[in-house]
Amino acid sequence: MTDPHQAATSPGTTPADVEHRAAIAEALGKEVWPADKDALVAKAQESHASDRVLADLNRLPAHAQFTNVQEVAEALGIHTESHRF
């Protein structure tokens, strides 16, 4: 049984995963997509993203294209929802 006083997360994710992905999403915004690593890093720098977000984005594969934050999170190994409601 789950604790009704704790925030719910999708199976396989933790609150830390959700916060981590949200920080990346906040730094990148909605207008950057589709984008490669260089464009994502540039946008994050422009947005004054945290060192953690910048370090994460710098770990992305150099020539991959991403169409949304979900794909970025998956490439970084951040647990994500398997489906949306």
Buried (B, 14 or more C-beta within 10 A) or exposed (E): EEEEEEEEBBEEBEEEBBEBBEBBBBBBEEEBBEBBBEBBBEBBEEBEBBEEBBEBBEEBEEEEEBEBBBBBBBBBEBBBBEEEE
